Amino acid sequence: MSKRFMEVKPLRSEFAPKFAFWFSWWAAIALVGIYAGGRLPGWAKWLTVPLGLSMMAYGLLLNAIAGRTLKKYGHFEIRKGIRKPERLVTAGIYSCMRHPAQFGSIFFGGGLAFLTSNAYAILLAGWYSFSALYFILAIEERETLREFGEDYCRFLEERPPFNPSIRCLWEGLKALKQMGTDSTGED
């Protein structure tokens, strides 16, 4: 086993900017939704509030499944805290998309915007979604490619970056329930 995999590095320095990005995005959407003009008509709340709650729930579920899958299949040894995966995870929800947690974060932010029933917040969420997609596809994928090399190249070819299919959720839940001895997450 190489030294690279034996080292356990806390992810705080790498995780902090990413967390700050997502948190600032959600905070900006909430603030615009609460304080800016642009309220949709009262009847629109009957559409936007349930849609917003559904999107937020879906986003949280994607994040939870992705996080648990990474913890179960991405590390040689389970430890507390958030760490970069030590191996490429291709099982569960990662069998049908490359970035479920980030996709969930986009859904959460969009849902938050719809929950406010504010047109400006919804437009801002759309703009943020495109910037997040750029960040994920242009920056995060490059980092992951450097980390996992040829294995990640194959992973890129086999899966789309995002997939809103309910089947992906079921694949994720099924893999988490699986109690087999093999936890490599390989297909």
Disulfide bonds with the S-S distance in Angstrom:
Cys96-Cys168 2.07
